[in-house]
Amino acid sequence: MNPAKATHNLANVPAVQLVDLPIVDDSRGRLSFAQYDDQLPFIPQRFFVVSDVPAGQVRGGHAHRTTHQFLVCVKGSVLIVVDDGRKSQEILLNSAAAGLYIPPKIWATQQNYSADALLLVLSSDAYDPEEYIRDYDEFRSGIESG
């Protein structure tokens, strides 16, 4: 199976892409998937799942120097805010039928998690604390100088 890759660049932050994921429905239930080079723009080296986020809490709030990420809200909903240092955009993820590709050097936060939200994050690299840009002013100055 080699489904066509359907991507949509965001109007305000065009480096970020919303990717349509294939859905297979039958009498046994629903299945969505992504595979490298069809829907996934990188081979994941790590994944993590974010769940049980208390109301009002914000996750993320950083950018990556070289790591790519792919987010799928497999249950519930979460609002993702992406920022390229010039403009920002909000994307509501509320279905396993869509994934959000976030390349390096994009500031991202996740907020407004529904009580039942499960956010799957695929990462192009293993965890490295030096890889994170956690200060927004540092992020902005890196964008302006590079």
Secondary structure, 3 states (H helix, E strand, C coil): CCCCCEEEECCCCCCCEEEECCEEEECCEEEECCCECCCECCCCCEEEEEECCCCCCCEEEEEECCCCEEEEEEECCEEEEEECCCCEEEEEECCCCEEEEECCCCEEEEECCCCCCEEEEEECCCCCHHHEECCHHHHHHHHHHC
